[in-house]
Amino acid sequence: MFAKAIVACALLVVAQGGLIASPHGAISSQSIVLGHPAPAVAAAPAYGYGGLGYGLGHGAVVAHAPIVHAPLAHAVAPVEVYAHPRYQFNYGVADGHTGDQKSQWESRDGDVVKGQYQLVEPDGTIRTVNYSADDHNGFNAVVSRQGHAAHPGPAVAVAHAPLAYAGHGGLLHG
């Protein structure tokens, strides 16, 4: 008996939802409104199958009202976040194997950049470049050299042993 009551309640719920056709026809409409009322739309008349009057939509024409999607939130203009640029760094290299020696430092505060780099040239002089950049003056660099160029002395003569080559005609000496 309990199972019959459950089935009867389920059929009543389905019939109220418009899923079971009645002898007079079934009308179903759907309207989803988000935020603003939907415009008035008349549902089209539906005509059921006049014979039976039960079943899941057999013979029933189901009409749906248009779905209206309103914006969930108003569009917000993108917000530009300004982070004031500020940094400072320095580094140096002193490689005894290759002889590479250089260093650099730089600092920035907003649009003003200042820095210096220094390196030992192959001739032994030290090149120093002081630079700065800003909106008013642009990029400026001052290059200076310290020390005297040291060039290697005259080439040392290397004695070569005679070169022997066995060719078609015998040995060649060079």
BAFITOR-956950 format. One record per atom (N, C-alpha, C): x, y, z; residue in one letter. Coordinates in steps of 0.02 Angstrom, whole numbers, padded with zeros to 5 digits, always signed. Layout:
# BAFITOR-956950
XYZa ...
//
This chain:
# BAFITOR-956950
+00041-00060+00000m +00000+00000+00000m +00043+00063+00000m +00100+00059+00038f +00145+00116+00041f +00176+00132-00027f +00191+00080-00066a +00220+00090-00133a +00170+00123-00179a +00105+00106-00172k +00054+00137-00214k +00048+00212-00198k +00055+00229-00135a +00051+00299-00115a +00110+00338-00144a +00169+00308-00143i +00228+00341-00171i +00219+00351-00246i +00195+00301-00281v +00185+00306-00354v +00133+00359-00369v +00079+00362-00330a +00027+00411-00341a +00054+00482-00330a +00093+00491-00278c +00123+00557-00266c +00170+00576-00322c +00210+00529-00346a +00256+00544-00401a +00217+00563-00464a +00163+00527-00479l +00122+00544-00537l +00090+00612-00530l +00068+00628-00470l +00038+00694-00458l +00090+00749-00469l +00152+00739-00446v +00205+00789-00455v +00221+00797-00529v +00225+00741-00565v +00241+00743-00636v +00184+00776-00675v +00123+00763-00656a +00065+00793-00690a +00063+00868-00677a +00079+00889-00616q +00079+00960-00600q +00135+00996-00638q +00189+00960-00652g +00244+00989-00690g +00230+00993-00764g +00175+00965-00787g +00156+00969-00857g +00189+00916-00901g +00216+00864-00870l +00249+00813-00910l +00202+00758-00933l +00145+00753-00902i +00096+00703-00923i +00040+00739-00961i +00026+00716-01019a -00025+00748-01061a -00094+00734-01033a -00135+00784-01036s -00205+00776-01014s -00248+00773-01077s -00310+00752-01071p -00354+00750-01130p -00364+00820-01159p -00352+00871-01121h -00363+00939-01144h -00298+00971-01171h -00245+00933-01171g -00182+00960-01195g -00139+00984-01136g -00074+00989-01147a -00028+01011-01095a +00007+01074-01119a +00015+01118-01073i +00051+01180-01089i +00109+01184-01039i +00168+01195-01065s +00227+01204-01023s +00262+01267-01046s +00282+01307-01000s +00320+01366-01019s +00378+01373-00970s +00431+01402-00995q +00490+01411-00954q +00515+01481-00963q +00532+01513-00909s +00557+01581-00910s +00610+01587-00857s +00670+01606-00878i +00725+01617-00831i +00743+01690-00835i +00738+01723-00778v +00753+01794-00775v +00809+01804-00725v +00861+01838-00746l +00916+01853-00701l +00921+01929-00695l +00898+01956-00641g +00907+02026-00627g +00850+02071-00649g +00824+02063-00710h +00772+02107-00736h +00712+02065-00757h +00652+02093-00752p +00593+02054-00773p +00596+02041-00849p +00574+01982-00867a +00573+01963-00938a +00515+01998-00973a +00522+02011-01037p +00465+02040-01073p +00408+01990-01076p +00347+02016-01079a +00289+01973-01080a +00286+01936-01146a +00285+01870-01143v +00281+01828-01203v +00225+01778-01191v +00180+01774-01237a +00125+01726-01231a +00148+01658-01254a +00133+01608-01215a +00151+01540-01234a +00103+01517-01289a +00130+01481-01335a +00088+01456-01390a +00041+01403-01364a -00020+01400-01389p -00066+01348-01365p -00040+01280-01386p -00053+01232-01342a -00030+01164-01356a -00091+01119-01359a -00087+01072-01403y -00143+01027-01412y -00120+00957-01398y -00153+00925-01352g -00135+00857-01333g -00168+00806-01379g -00148+00746-01371y -00178+00691-01408y -00243+00675-01374y -00299+00682-01407g -00365+00678-01376g -00383+00609-01352g -00346+00558-01372g -00366+00490-01355g -00351+00471-01284g -00288+00467-01265l -00271+00436-01202l -00267+00486-01145l -00229+00529-01140g -00228+00575-01083g -00179+00555-01030g -00136+00508-01043y -00083+00491-00996y -00021+00473-01037y +00034+00465-01004g +00097+00452-01038g +00141+00513-01032g +00203+00504-01044l +00250+00558-01036l +00253+00599-01100l +00208+00646-01107g +00210+00692-01162g +00187+00664-01229g +00158+00605-01230h +00135+00578-01293h +00079+00621-01321h +00090+00649-01378g +00039+00689-01410g +00035+00760-01385g +00076+00779-01338a +00073+00846-01312a +00125+00890-01347a +00104+00951-01363v +00150+00999-01391v +00172+01044-01333v +00236+01051-01324v +00262+01091-01269v +00292+01154-01298v +00271+01212-01272a +00298+01276-01295a +00338+01308-01239a +00394+01338-01257h +00437+01371-01208h +00443+01444-01225h +00441+01485-01174a +00452+01557-01183a +00527+01567-01192a +00546+01621-01225p +00618+01632-01236p +00655+01642-01169p +00716+01620-01168i +00757+01628-01108i +00791+01695-01113i +00785+01734-01060v +00815+01801-01060v +00874+01799-01012v +00933+01817-01038h +00993+01820-00996h +01010+01893-00985h +01003+01915-00924a +01023+01983-00906a +01094+01981-00879a +01131+02035-00886p +01199+02033-00859p +01198+02024-00783p +01245+01984-00759l +01247+01971-00688l +01276+02031-00650l +01322+02066-00680a +01352+02125-00648a +01367+02176-00703a +01368+02237-00684h +01384+02289-00733h +01458+02285-00749h +01474+02298-00812a +01544+02297-00833a +01582+02353-00798a +01638+02335-00772v +01679+02383-00735v +01741+02398-00778v +01757+02461-00783a +01816+02480-00822a +01878+02450-00788a +01926+02426-00828p +01986+02397-00798p +02023+02448-00755p +02047+02425-00700v +02082+02468-00654v +02157+02460-00667v +02190+02515-00681e +02262+02513-00691e +02297+02521-00624e +02340+02474-00610v +02377+02477-00547v +02447+02503-00563v +02467+02555-00529y +02533+02584-00539y +02577+02565-00481y +02629+02529-00496a +02679+02512-00445a +02741+02553-00460a +02761+02594-00413h +02819+02637-00421h +02881+02593-00428h +02916+02595-00486p +02974+02552-00494p +03033+02576-00453p +03061+02531-00414r +03118+02548-00373r +03160+02484-00363r +03224+02489-00382y +03268+02433-00371y +03340+02457-00366y +03383+02411-00346q +03455+02426-00340q +03491+02359-00344q +03545+02356-00384f +03584+02295-00387f +03657+02311-00401f +03700+02262-00388n +03770+02267-00407n +03799+02197-00413n +03852+02190-00453y +03885+02126-00459y +03957+02138-00482y +03998+02087-00477g +04067+02092-00499g +04094+02024-00518g +04142+02023-00565v +04174+01962-00588v +04249+01974-00587v +04286+01926-00560a +04359+01928-00561a +04382+01857-00574a +04392+01839-00637d +04410+01772-00656d +04485+01769-00671d +04523+01738-00627g +04595+01734-00635g +04615+01690-00693g +04574+01642-00713h +04591+01597-00768h +04587+01633-00835h +04534+01670-00847t +04525+01705-00911t +04549+01777-00908t +04558+01804-00848g +04579+01874-00842g +04520+01922-00846g +04459+01896-00849d +04400+01938-00853d +04388+01974-00787d +04385+02040-00789q +04371+02080-00729q +04322+02134-00747q +04264+02133-00714k +04213+02184-00727k +04167+02190-00666k +04132+02246-00663s +04083+02257-00610s +04030+02306-00635s +03973+02305-00602q +03919+02350-00619q +03874+02362-00559q +03847+02422-00554w +03794+02437-00506w +03743+02481-00541w +03681+02477-00520e +03628+02517-00549e +03573+02526-00497e +03541+02584-00499s +03483+02597-00456s +03430+02633-00496s +03368+02621-00477r +03311+02653-00511r +03262+02674-00457r +03236+02735-00467d +03183+02761-00424d +03134+02796-00470d +03079+02764-00485g +03031+02791-00533g +03061+02788-00603g +03062+02845-00637d +03090+02849-00704d +03162+02873-00706d +03194+02876-00649v +03264+02898-00645v +03309+02837-00634v +03355+02826-00681v +03402+02769-00676v +03473+02797-00674v +03514+02770-00629k +03584+02789-00624k +03625+02726-00617k +03685+02727-00646g +03726+02667-00640g +03797+02678-00664g +03837+02626-00655q +03907+02627-00676q +03928+02556-00691q +03967+02548-00744y +04001+02484-00753y +04074+02496-00770y +04115+02447-00753q +04186+02454-00758q +04215+02387-00782q +04264+02390-00828l +04295+02328-00851l +04368+02340-00869l +04406+02288-00865v +04477+02291-00884v +04481+02271-00957v +04508+02317-00997e +04516+02305-01069e +04574+02256-01082e +04577+02226-01142p +04633+02181-01157p +04702+02215-01153p +04705+02281-01164d +04769+02316-01161d +04789+02335-01089d +04747+02318-01039g +04763+02332-00969g +04731+02394-00942g +04702+02437-00984t +04668+02497-00958t +04601+02478-00928t +04576+02522-00886i +04511+02511-00855i +04461+02561-00885i +04409+02534-00916r +04356+02576-00944r +04301+02582-00892r +04280+02644-00878t +04226+02657-00831t +04172+02697-00868t +04110+02675-00862v +04054+02709-00894v +04004+02727-00839v +03993+02791-00829n +03942+02817-00784n +03882+02838-00826n +03823+02814-00810y +03765+02830-00850y +03705+02849-00807y +03660+02886-00838s +03598+02906-00805s +03544+02913-00859s +03482+02907-00838a +03426+02915-00884a +03366+02940-00845a +03330+02988-00874d +03268+03012-00845d +03226+03042-00901d +03164+03061-00885d +03118+03088-00935d +03141+03156-00962d +03174+03194-00923h +03194+03262-00943h +03257+03261-00986h +03309+03225-00966n +03374+03226-01000n +03386+03168-01047n +03345+03117-01046g +03356+03058-01087g +03413+03016-01059g +03447+02978-01102f +03502+02935-01081f +03568+02971-01092f +03610+02972-01042n +03676+03003-01047n +03728+02956-01018n +03786+02951-01052a +03840+02910-01028a +03906+02948-01035a +03948+02941-00984v +04014+02971-00985v +04064+02914-00979v +04107+02908-01030v +04156+02854-01032v +04225+02882-01015v +04261+02848-00971s +04329+02869-00954s +04374+02808-00953s +04439+02820-00963r +04489+02767-00962r +04543+02784-00911r +04566+02733-00876q +04618+02743-00826q +04676+02695-00842q +04735+02717-00830g +04794+02675-00841g +04824+02686-00910g +04879+02653-00921h +04915+02658-00985h +04909+02591-01021h +04900+02596-01085a +04895+02535-01125a +04962+02498-01124a +04961+02437-01107a +05021+02396-01106a +05017+02345-01162a +05058+02355-01212h +05059+02308-01268h +05115+02259-01258h +05106+02199-01277p +05160+02150-01268p +05221+02169-01310p +05280+02151-01286g +05342+02166-01321g +05347+02132-01388g +05405+02137-01419p +05413+02107-01485p +05404+02032-01480p +05382+02006-01536a +05369+01934-01538a +05434+01895-01529a +05431+01844-01491v +05489+01802-01477v +05497+01754-01536v +05557+01749-01563a +05569+01704-01618a +05568+01632-01593a +05534+01591-01629v +05528+01521-01611v +05567+01480-01662v +05613+01439-01639a +05652+01397-01685a +05611+01336-01703a +05607+01322-01766h +05570+01264-01789h +05619+01211-01813h +05604+01151-01798a +05644+01096-01824a +05627+01087-01898a +05673+01060-01937p +05658+01050-02008p +05598+01004-02016p +05556+01021-02064l +05496+00983-02078l +05511+00933-02133l +05498+00873-02121a +05511+00821-02171a +05445+00799-02202a +05444+00795-02267y +05383+00773-02301y +05403+00723-02354y +05376+00666-02350a +05391+00615-02401a +05341+00620-02457a +05362+00642-02513g +05316+00649-02570g +05340+00606-02627g +05320+00623-02687h +05338+00584-02746h +05412+00588-02761h +05441+00644-02749g +05510+00652-02769g +05560+00643-02714g +05538+00626-02654g +05586+00617-02601g +05569+00661-02542g +05617+00682-02503l +05606+00722-02443l +05613+00796-02458l +05570+00835-02427l +05573+00908-02432l +05592+00934-02365l +05634+00983-02363h +05653+01014-02299h +05626+01085-02297h +05599+01105-02241g +05571+01171-02237g +05597+01215-02185g 
//
